[in-house]
Amino acid sequence: MKATHDIQETQAATDEVVDPAITITTATATAETNGHEHGGHDREQSATHEEQAQRGASEVDRDDTPATSARNSTVLSVASPATSAAIGAPTLGALDSSSVVPVPVTILRDEIQETTPSLPPTPTIAQQPPSWGTPTKAAQVAGQVAPAQKTTTSGKRKRLPQDLVGQLEDRIADNPRGDVDAWLSLIEEHKRKGKFEDARAVYERFFVIFPQAAQQWMGYVRMELDNNELTRVEQVFSRSLLTVPNVELWSLYLDYIRRRNNLTNDPSGKARGIISQAYEFVLNNIGCDKEAGRIWQDQIAFIKSAPGNVGGSSWMDQQKMDSLRKVYQKAVTQPVIGVEAMWREYDGFEHGLNKMTAKKFLQERSPSFMTARACLVELTNLTRGLRRETLPRLPPAPGYEGDDDWNYQVALWKKWIKWEKDDPVVLAKEDPAALRNRIIYAYKQALMALRFWPEMWFEAAEYCFNNDMDAQGMEFLKQGLQANPESALLTFRHAERLEVITPAEDGEAAAVRKGQFVRKPYDDLLTTLYGLYAKMQTREREEIERLEDEAANADSPRSRADDDDDDYDDRPAPQNPKEKKINELKEKSKAEMLRLSKVISAVWIDLMRAMRRIQGHGRVNEPLGGSRQIFADARKKGKITSDVYVASALIEYHCYRDPAALKIFERGMKLFPEDEDFALEYLKHLVNINDITNARAMFETFVSKVPAEKAQRVYRFFYEYEAHYGDLAQVYKLEKRMTELFPADQKLEQFSTRYSYHTVDPCKYLPIISPSHQTRPKPLLPLPPEAAAAVAAGLPIPPPPPIPPPIPGAAPLIGGTFHPPPPPVPPPNLRIGSPKRAAQDDDDFSSRARKLPRADSPVPVLKGAAGRRLNQIKQQQAAAAAAAAAAAAGAPVPKDTGRRDYANAPTRRDKEPALPDAIMHLLSILPGADKYNAVRFRPDAMVALLAGVQLPSAGGVGGYYGN
């Protein structure tokens, strides 16, 4: 009911704004949320952790209501004309001869202080649309839905199957940032039914979460244009243009301006002036975009259509010539699509006026044009594969579907931004402001697609802070927190920036005021995180209810009635599937909640440190609370781990040497008696302050309460302390206990740690006594071709292919890798058979070719080169056979005389295999020809087919290549 109440209040506040002639601004309430105690129970007096968690959950449920409402309260205030300034967009004061409709594009001055370029003076815009404000938490939870109907036990409304709108509203309420399809389907459903007011309401809620969705802004404009709601069209443009740097949206704005300003009936030239200012306004904002080339060409064509003749002598002709030259000279220096075509037009334009002056003007702009053309090619190649989306999506969790594609897109965006920072357009010296604008534009383009990626917001803000654009940097941080309220990264950076820029003043009041400024981002983050914790608990309850309902529906009474009471089975009953699923769900939820509790604890710790820097240790329940007040608030709020107690105690000791540190450790030991991390930190602190007696007592107390596997790190720490600063009797006693508890630990490693110092272990030192024998280099194996090519290119070596299992008889190589032996070499006087075809008889053919010999057939006498090669092969075979026979008989082998004796030359088979061993192994394991049962080609048919191929004559030059 609270969500429905907040939604109705937000809708009522939106509906109250009906006069479009006033300027509406939003101001977020800055009232701080005071800590309240609820229930009167102290978290420290709990007997068990389960009771503590239950009371913490109830306190979160009670505390979340006032905190959220105070944080999300939005105040609508009517701004005076002096507080707002019209941007340089052209007004529509002369849209036609009968009506005056100004273009409502008014924003605050501080929003365009650095990003909006200066524009020519135009008439002041007097009309401003209703403000859509900053996104509130209630809207981000996607409230503003229809009033609740009948609800289930889990609090969800029951929807009829035909209630499509209600179902979509429920999906949006459950997942406002993730279920984008539900938003779009709901808008289309309202449009289909002709309920345009409902469609507008959904659009307003949609743009709170997705304020830079350019396609949806264009759909909103087109819907109003179809209904002839021109005033609403102008309001939509005024709200979207400066926040959405999208070429298509700005082109739609230009189309609307030209539609409303009729040039066919413009004797005074007022409409043409408005359109000209519109072009200047658009190109000053998005003219650097690669896709903006069409707008540059449209502006050139628009100027060409103006009255006057280029090259004439009248003032109108000269004015037209100057305007064209100005636009040409600016357009040809931008790396946009179509820059070469515009350069050719500019070349013809200058030569058409005066060939003497054309050379001068073209030489001045030629270097910039060459740079722009090269940059366009480079940028196009760099961004190939980049999706410039304007409807952002939530990033997938690491390791899940879409993670690789997301990381690839992020890498492409970062490459584009880095390319802009490298200044390939060469603007750093001539126009540094233009260079900064290009980089900021690239960041804005990336943030439209990566709105829910906090790292990109952080990098954009850091660039602004490093280049004296503090206001723009703070705006990036604020917008990033609106999009990602649960981001600790942006919260810490925002709070740190507030701490730095807030002037340091003397006095307690100044410290209190500064602490309030710095604490507000932390409070907002903690409210969001506690809301996520409550949502996890609700989701767990709903899932358990669903599993129980499914189990109840699947349970059949008939099957229970058929059980035979006389038949007994001594086997243990299997686990109930319902209980198994519920236990798995609880374990998963428990792990997620523990992870979130650690994050919540870390935020409290960082807030504690910040308040210590600003207000000192402070006093609890007083304005100057300091770090102690934060520690007290964290304990009241709950959902924290022992890390908060450790951090508070160490702050008290290191910063103030206060004995309260020991009291905090003692209290934490009572609350977390089985927490190994806390016990280890407590033990380290006692050793640090040289309280060895209490350290030994604390060690014995802890190890006696917990299982051995949960105290292993504590044993190792205390064993190291005893080894370095105790006596051997204590060391031996503790070593004996550890051997009994942890038999898997190596005795040698345990002994060597007693004599090691930091990273030096003398027990493992092996001196080099004989360098010639102990430092021989290992024989290096040749790298595969792929690895050698990677090394030559400076790339990492690819992983080796999987090694087949070792073959019996193969000798291991260096490193334990088994190399398959080469296949047996057949005698030189035998015929070489195909390794693919096996013998068909049962004889042992292991030492000869496996191919069956054919019957003798007359061999035709070959002439020419073929005959000489055949004779040479026969001679080599005969010589090899003779050499083998001589070796068998023990005859001496003839020596090499330096001349090539082809008759006695050894054959290829007497050498090592020419093919690599891996290929030879592959050939040896291929199946034989008898295993082939597919289509068999007839050799005679194949020869006849090849003989009938018509080949071109050798002397001709025709054909495909000849022509």
N, C-alpha and C positions, 0 to 999 in steps of 0.2 A: 504493500500500500504506500510505503514511503516513496518508492520509485515512481509510482503512478502520480503521487502528489507533486513530486518535483517536476515531472513531465508536464502536468497541467499548469503549474506555475510558469514554466518556460514557454509553453504555448500561449498562455495568456499575455506574458510579457511581449511576445512576438506579435500577437494580434493587436496589441495596443498601438503599435507604430503604424499609423495609417496616413499621416501627412507626408508626402514625399518631398515637400519643400523645405524640410528641416534636416540638419545634419545630426545623425545619431552616432555616438561613440560609446564604447563599452569600457568599463573600468572594473577590474577584479577587486573584490573586497579584500582588504589587507588586514582585517581583524585576525588576530592570532587565536588559535584554539587553546584554551586553558586546560590543563590536566585535571581530570575529575576522578575521584575514587568512586567506584561502583561496588555495591555489595558489602563493603566493609571487611573484606578478607585480604590478608596480606599473603603475597605469593610465597614468602619464605617460610610460613608456618605450615605448609602442606606436608603431609606425611609421605605421600608418594608422588611420583611424576605424573601419574594419570590424573590425579585430582588437580594438580597444577595446570595441566593442559586443558581440563574441562573448564576450570574457572577462567583461564586465559581466553578460551574461545567465547565464553559468555561475555567477558569484558570487551573483547573485540567487537562483538555484535552490538553491545550497548554504546561503546565509544565511537564506533564508526559513523553513527548517524549524525551527531552534532559536528564531528570533524569534517565529514564530507560536505555537509550543508554549508559550513562556514567557508570551506575552501572553494566550493563551486558557486558560491553566490555571485551573480553577475548583476552589476548595477548599470542600468541604461540611463544615460544623462544626455541632455540636449546641449550640444556644444554651440557656443556663440560663433558668429562668422569669423571672428578674429582668430579662433583656434584652429581653423582649417584653411587650407590653401588649394586652389585649383591647380591641377597639373596641366601640363602643356597640351592636353588633347584639344583639338578644335571643337568649338561648340557648334551646335546645330541651330544657332540663332537664325540662320537664313536657309533652313532646310527647303522651304518653298515660299512662294509669294503670299500664302494665305495663313500659315501657322508658324509659330516659333516653338521649337522643342529643343531645349538645351541638352547636351550630352552630360549625364551625371557621372563624372569620373573624379570625384573629390576624395582626397585622402589627407591624412595628417602630414605635417611638414617633416616630422622626424622620420617617417617611413620612407621618404624619398630624398632624404638629405644627401645620401651618397650613391644610391643606385640609379636614380632617374636623372638623365642628362638635362641640361638646361634647354628650354624650349622658347620659341618666340612668344611674345605676349599675345594673349588671346582674351576674349571677354570672359569675365568671371562666371563660373557655373553656379547656379543658384539652387539646383535640384540635387538631392541626395537620397539614395534608396534607404530602406530600413536596414539597420546594421545587423549583420549576422554574427558579430561578436567573436569572441575567442571560444574555442571548444571547452565546454564544461565537462566535468566527470559524469554528470547525469546523462548528458547527451552521448558521451562516448560509451556509456554502458548501454546505449541505444534504447533509452526509454522513449518517451513521447509516443507511446503506442496507444492503442485503443484501451478503454477502461477494462479492468479485469472481469472475466466472466467466471463461470464455475471452474474451480481449481481442483487439482488432484492432491494427494497427500504430500507430494513434493513441491507444491505451490505453482504448478504450471497449469495454464488454462486448457480446457478441453476444446478442441476445434472440430467442427464438422468436416467431413471429407470434401465438400464443395466450397468450404470457406478458404479459398486460396489466399486471399489477402491476410486473413488471420494467421494462417500458417507461415506466410512470409514474414509477418511481423514477429512471430515467435522466433523464427530463425535469426532475424536481425537482433532481437533482444538477447539471444544466447551468444551470438558471435558477431558483434557489429563490425569489427575490423577484418575479420577473416572471411565471412560469407558475403563476398561482393556480389555474387550472382543473385542472392536474395534481394539486395538493394535494387539492382537493375530490373529484375523481374517484377518487383513491386511497382516501380515507376511505369514500366510498360503496361502493367495491368490497369493502373489508374488511367493512363492515356487511352487504352483500348476501350474502357468503359465511358470515356468522356468526362471523367471526374478530374478536371484540371486543377481545382483547388487542392484536392488531396495529392495530386502529383506535385504541385508546388511545395506543399508541406513536406513531402518525402524528399524532394530536392534540397530543401533547406536543412533537413536533418543529415542528409547525405554529405553536403558540403562542409558540415562541421567536422566530419572525420576525414573526408577526402577533399580538402579545399583546392587542390591543384589538378583535379581530374578534368582535363581540357575537353575531352570528348563529351563528357556529361554537361559541361557548361555550354557547349555548342548545341547539344540536344535541348537544353533549357531555353536557349535563345530561339531556336527554330520552333519550339512549341509555342512560344509567345508570338513569334512572327506569323505562324499559321492562324493564330487567334486574333491577329491584328492588335495586339497589346503593345504598342510601340513604347509607351512609357515604361512598362515592365522590362522591355528589351534594353532600354538605356540603363535601367537600374542594374540589370544583370551585368552589362558591360562594365559599369563603373566599379562593380565589386570584384570582377574577375581579371580584368586586363593586367593590372600591375602585379598581381600575384601569380599569374600563370603565363610565363614567357613561352607561349606556344605559337608557332607560325600560323597554323590553321585557324586558331581562335582570332588572332590579330587580322588575318585576311578576311575572316567573316565580319569583323568590325569595319574594315575598309569597304567591303561590299555594302554594308548597311549605310555607311556615310554617303557613298555614291548614290545609293538608291534614294536617300532622303533629300539629296541636293541635285535637282534637275538642271543639267547644263544646257539643255535645248532652249530653255526659257530663262536665260540669265543675262539680261542686258547690262546689269550693274557689275557683274563679275564677282558678286559676293559668294555664290555657291562654289565657284572655282577656287576662291581663296580658302574656303573652309576645307575643301578636299585636299588642297595643297598642304595646308597645315596638318591634316590628318596623316598624309604620307610622311611628313617630317617627324611627326610624333611616333609613328609606328617604326620607322627605320632607326630612329634614335634608340629605341628599346630593343628591337630584335634584328636590326640590320646586320649584325655580325654572325647570325646563324647561317650555317651552310645551306639550309633549305630556303633562305630568304631571297634567292636570286630572282625568283619570279616577281616579287614585290618591287625590286629595283627596276626590273624591266617594265613593269606596269607604270611606275612613276615616270620613266623616260617617255613611254608612249603617251602618258597623260600630258606631259609638258609639250610634246610635239603637237598635240591636238589643240593647243592654246591658240588664240588669235595671233596673227603676225607671221612673217616669213623669215626663216633663218637666212641671214646674209643681207637682209634689207637695211635701209638707212634710217627708218623711223625709230622712235624710242621704244615702241612696242616690239619691233623686230630685234633691237639690241637687247632688250630685257629677256626675250625668249632665248636668244643665243647665250646670254650669260647664265641663265637658269639651266639650260641643257649642259653647258660645259661644266658647271658646278656639280651636277648630279653624275655626269660621266666620270669626272676625275675622282669622285669619291667611290663610285661603284666599282671601278676597275681595280681598286686597291683592296677589295674585300674578297677573301677566299670563299666565294659562294658559287653555287652551280650556275653556269651560264656566263662566267666572267670572260671567257674567251670571245663569246659572241658579242658581248658588250664592248670589248676592246676593238673588235673589228668595226663595230658601228661608230665608236669614238674616232677611230682612224679615218673612216670615211667622212665623218662630220667635220673634222679639222681640215682635211684636204679639200673638202668642198667649200670651205670658207676662204682659206688662203694657204697655199702650199709653202710659203715662206715661214709663216708663223706656226704651221702645223708641225714642222720638224722640231721647233723649240718646245711646244707643249707636249708632244709625244715623247721626246727624250726625257722630259722631267718626270713623266709618269711611267715610263717603261720599266725601270727597276722595281717599282712597287707592284706593277702588274706581273712581272716575272715571278716575284716572291709570292704573290697571291695565288698564281696558277700552280706553282710548285706545292704550296701549302694545301691547296684544295686536293691535289692528288694524294699527298701524304695523309691528310686527315681522312679522306675517303677510305684509304687502305687500312688506316689505323682503327676506324670504327666499323669495319666490315663485321657483321654478326651482332652488332650492338642493337638492342631493342629500346628505342626511345619511347617508353611507355609513359603515359600520364596517369594511369589508374594503378596505384601501387598495390603490391601484394605483400603479405607477411612473409618473412624469410623462413624457409623450411629449417627444421631442426637439423643440426649436424648429424650426418650419417643416414638421413632419410631421403625419400624421393625428392628430386629437384635441388638437392644441395649442391651438386657439381655445377649445374647450370647457373644457379644463383652466384656462386663464387666466380664463375667465368664472366658473368655480366658485371659484377663488381670490379673485377680486374680490368675489363674494358673501359669502364667509366674512369677508373683511376689513371689508366693510360692516357685517355683524352685530357684529363685535368693536368697531368704532368706535361703533356705536350704543349698545352697552353702556357704553363709556367716557364717552359724552356724558351718562350718567345720566338717561335719560328717566323712570325709575321714581322719581326723587328720593330717593336713599338716602345721598347724600354727607354730609349733615349729621346725619341721624338715626341711620343705621346704616352707617358706612363699611366695616365688616367684611363686611356683606352685599353691598355694592357690589363689593368686591374678589372675593368668592366668585362673584358672577355673571360677572365678567369672566374669571376663571380657568376657570369652567365653559364659557364660550364658547370659550376657547382649547382646552380639552380636547376639546370637540366637533369643532372644526376639525382637531385633530391626529389624531383617529381616521380622518378621511377623507384627510388630507394628511400621513400619517406619513412619507412619503418626500420631503417638501418641506422642506429645511433652513431656509428663510427663516421659516416659521411657528414652528419651534422657537426660532429666534433671537429673534423678536419676543416670544414668550411669556416667555422668560428675561429679556429686557430690561425688560419690564413688571414682573416680580417684583423685579429689582434696583433699579428706580426707586421701588418702593413698600415698601421694607424687608422684602422676603420673599426673603432671600438663599438660604435652604435650598431653597425651592421653585424658585428660579431655577436653582440648580445641579442640581436633580433634572431639570428640563426639559433642560438641556444634556446630562446623562448619558444620558437616554432618547433624545434626539435623535441622539447619537453611536452608541448601540446600533442605532438604526434606519438611520442613514446613516454608516457608518464611514468612507466616502471623502469626507465633507464637510469641506473646508478651512475653511469659514465657522464651523461649530460648534467645530472643533478650535482655531482661533485664539482664539475667544471664551472657550473653556474654559481654555486655557493662560493667557490674559491675566488671567482671573479668579483663577486659582491664584497667579499672580505678584503680584496686588494683595492678596489676603487672607492670603498667607503672611507672617508677621511678619519684618521685617528685623532680623537679628541680626549682631553683629560676629563676626569670625573666619572662617577659611577653611572650617571644618567646616560652619558655618551656610550659607555660600554654596554648598557642594557639595550639601547636603541640599535647599536650595531649588531648585537647578538640576535635581536629579533629579525633584522634583515637577513642575516646569514642562515638562521634556523628555518626560515619559511620553506626554502626548497627541500630541506631534509624532511620536514613535516609532511609536505606533499608526497614525497616519495614513500615515506613510511605508511601514509594512509593508503596509497595504492597497493603496496606490498601486503599490508594486512587485509585489504580487500581481496587480493589474489588468494591469500591463505583461506579466507572464509569461502571463496568460490571453490577451492579444491575440496574443502569439507562437504560443501553442498553437492558437488559432483560425485563424490564418493558415496554419499547417502543415496543419491538418485540411482547410481549404478547398482548398488546393493539391492534397492527396491526392485529394479528391473530384473535382476537375476533371480530374486525370490519369486517374482510374478511368473517368469518363464518356467521356473522349476515347479511352481504350483500348477500351471497349466499342463505341463508335461507329465505330472504325476497322475497315474490312472488308478482309480479305486478298484476297477475290475481286476487289474493284475494283482492287487493285494488280496482280493477275495479268493483268488485261485491258488493261493499258497497252501501247501500241504503241511499241516502242523506235525504230522508224524515223521516227516523227512527232516533230518537234521544234518547240517554240514559243519564239520569241525573247522573248515577253512576260515581264515579271518575275512570279515566282510570288507569289500573294497570301499575306498573312500567315496563319499557322496560327491558327485560331480558339482553340485551346487556349492557345497562347502569348499571344494577345491578352488573353484573360480572366485568365490568370495575371499578366500585367504590370499590368493594371488593378487586380487584387486587391492586388498588392504596393504599387502607388502609394497606394492608399487606406489600407492598413495602415501604410505609412510616414508618411503625414500624421497618422493617429491617434496613432501612437507618438511622433511629434515633439511633438504637442500635449501628450500626457501627460508627456513628458520636461520640457517647459517648466514644467508644474505641479509636478512633483517638484522641479525646481531652485528654484522659488519657495518651496516649503516649506522646503527646506534653508536658503535665504537668511533666511527669517523666523526659523527656529530659531537661526541664527547671530547674528542681531541680538538675540534674547531672551537668549541665553547671554552676549553681550557686556554687556548691561545688568546681568546677575546676577553673572557671574564675571569680567568683563573679557576681555582677549585671551587669558589663560590660557597653559597649556603643554600640548603634545601628549603623550598617553600618561601623563597624571597626573590625580589626582582632580579638580583644579581646571583642567579643560580649557579652558573659555571658548570664544570664537569660533573659535580656531585648531583646537581638537579637532573642532568641527563641520565645519570645512572639510576636515580630514583624513578624517573619516568619510564625507563626501559623495563624495570622490574614490575611496575604497575601494569604496563601494557602487555607483557607476557610474550610468548612465542620466541624466546631467546634461548641461546645455548650458553655453555659455560665460558665462552670466549669473552662475553661482556664482563663477567666477574674478573677474569684474568687481566683484561685491559684496564679496568678501573683500578685494580690493585697496583698494577705496575705504574700507572700514572701517579698514584699517591706516593709511591716509593721513589721513583726516579725524579719526579719534579719537585716534590715537597718533603721527602724523607719522613712522611707521616706514618706513625704506627698503625693508622687505619688500614694499611695494606694487608697486614697479617689478619686483621679481623675480617676483611673481605674474603681472603683466602679460606679462612676457617668457615665462614658462612657458606661459601661456595662448596666446600668439601661436604657439608651436611646436605646440600641440595643435590649435588652430583657425586654421590659416593662411589660410583662405578665408572666414572668418566676417566679414561686413561689419559686423554689429552690434558684435562685439568690437573690430574694428579702429577703428571710429568712437569707441568709448568710450576705447580706448587712446590715440588721437590727441587726444581732448579732455583726457585727464589730462596728457599731455605738454605741451600748450599751457597748461594750468592751472598747472603747476609751472614754466613758462617755460623748458622744455627744447626750444627751437625746433630745434636741430640734430638731435637724435634724432627730433623730430616730422617733419622733412622726410625724414630717412632712412627712417623707418617708413612714411611716405606713399608714397614711391617704391617701396619694397619690396613693399607690399601691392598697389598698382595694377599692378605688373608681373606679378603672379602670377594675378590673377583677371580674368575678362572685364569689359569696360567696363560692361555692364548691372548687374553686381554691385558696382560701385564708384562708382556715380553719387552716392550720398549722401556718400561720403567726399570726392569731388571738390568737391561744393558746399560742404561745411564748410570745407575747406582754402582754397577760392577766397574764401569770405567772410572767413576770417582774413587772407589776403594782402591783400584789398581794404581791410581796416580797419587793419592793423598792418604791412603789408609795403610794398614799393616798386612803382612802376608797371611796371618791367621784369618782375618776377616775375608781376604780375597779367596783363600782356599775354601772357606765355609760357603761363601756365596757361589763360588764356581761349582761346588758339589751340588748345591741346590739347583742351579741352572742346568747342569748335566742331567739330573733326574727329570726336570720339568720339560727340557727341550733337547731330547736325545738326537734330534736331527742336526743340531749345530755342530760345526766342525771344531774339534779340539784345537787344531793348529791355528785356525782363525781366532779363536777365543784367546789363545795364549799370546798371539802376536799383537793383539790390540792392547795388551797391558804394557807393551814396550814401544808402541808407536806414538808419534808426536804430530798432531794435526794430520797432514797428508803424507808424512814420511813414516815408512815402516821399515826399520833396519832389518827385520827378520826376512824380508823378501828381497834383500839386496844380494845380487850375484856378481862378484867382481870378474873382470876380464883378465884371466891369468895369461893366456896365450892367444893374442889377437889373431895370429895366422891360422889357428885351429878353431877358435870359437866364433870368429866373425867372418866366416866365409859367406859370400852372397849366395842366395838361393838361385838355382837355375830358373830363369823366367820362361814361361811358356809363351809362344807367339799368340798375340791377340787375334781373335776372329776378325774378319773384314768389317763387320758392323761396329765392333768396339774400336778398331783402329780408326775408322772414319769418324766416330764420335769424339775420340781424343783429338784428332786433327782439327775438328770443328770447335773444340772447346766445350763440348757438351758432356753431361755425365754418361758414364759407360752403361749401356743397357744391361739388364740382368741376363745371365746366361740361360740358354734353353734347359728344360728339365733333363737330367741325366738318366739314361735308362739303367735298370738294375744291373749290377755286375754279372758278367758271364763267368762261369767256372773256368779257371785257367788263365784269366786275364790278370796281369800284374797291376797293382795299384800305382798310380803316379803320385807326384808330389801333391800334398794336400789331401790325400785320401780319395782322389777321383779315379775311378776305374775306367780304363780305356778298352773298348772291345778289341779283341785281336783281329788282325786282318784275315780274310778267308784264305784257305789253303791254296798255294800256288800250284797249278797243275804242271806236269812235266812239259818241257818245251816241244816234244814231238807229238803231242796229242792235240786233237782239234779243240778249239775253244767253243764252248757251248753257252747258250744264254742262261744267265742265273735265274731267269723267271720260269724256265721249263724244267720239270723234274723227269727223271728216268721212269720208265714204265715197268721195268723188271725189278726183281728182288735182289740183284747183285749189289755189292758195295761199290758205289761210284764216288766215294769220298775223296779219292785222289785223282779223279779225272773229270772231264766235262760231263755234265748231266744230260746233254742233248743227245738223242739217239742218232746214230750215223745213218745217212741215207745210202741207198744202193748206188753203186758206181754208175756214173753217166758220162757220156763224152763231153769233155771240156772244150769249148771252142777256143781256137787260137786267137788271142788278142794281139793287135798290132798297135804301134804307136806308143804313147805315154802310158796307157793302161797296161799294155803288155810288159813294158819295162818295170812298172811297179809290181806286177804279179811275179815276175822273175826275181826281183829283189827280195820280195817277201819269202819266196821259196828258198833262196840262198841263205837268208838269215835263219830260217828254221833249220836248214841242214847244218849250218855252222853251230847253232846252239845245241843241236843233238850231238854233234861231234864233240863239242866242249864238255857236255855232260858225261858222255861215255869216257872221255879221257880223264875227267875228274874221278869217275868211279874206279877206273883202272889204276889211278895213282900217277898218271903221266904229268909232267910239268905243264903248267899253263903258259902259253906264249906271252912274252912281255910286250909292252906297248912301245913301239918304235917311233911314235910321234906322228905316223901317217894313219889315215883312216882306212881300215881294211873292212870294206863293206861285207865281204864274204864271211869274215870271222867276227863281225860285230855282234855283241850280245843283243838278244831280243828284249823287248819291253818287259817280258815276263820275268827276266832275271833281275830286274831292278825292283825298287820299292813300288808299291801301287801308286799310280799317278793321281788317283782320286783321293780325296780326304778320307780318313778312317770312318768318319760318321756316315759318309755316303756308301762306302763299302759295306758297312754294317747294315745299312738300310737295304741294300741290294741283297744281302745274304738272308734277310728275314722276310723278303717278299714271298708270297705264296707261288707255287709252281704253276705251270701252264695247265695242269690237269684240274686246277681249281677254277679255271676261267669257264664260266657257263653262260656268258652273254653272247651278243651277236658276233659271228666270225666272218671276216671278209675273205672272199676268194682271191688268192694272189693273181690268178690269170685275169680275172675281171678288173682288178685294180690296175694291172699293167695295161690292159686294153683301154681303160678309161684315161690313163695318163698319155697313152700314145695318141689318143684322138683329140687332145687339147690343141686348139689352134693358137699358136704363138705368133706374135708379130715378127716380121722379117728383121734380120739384124741390121740391115742398111737403112731402114726407114726411120724417119723422125716424127712420124705422125702419132696418133693416139692422144691420150689425155695430157701427157707431159709435153708432147711435141707441139700441141696447139697452145 
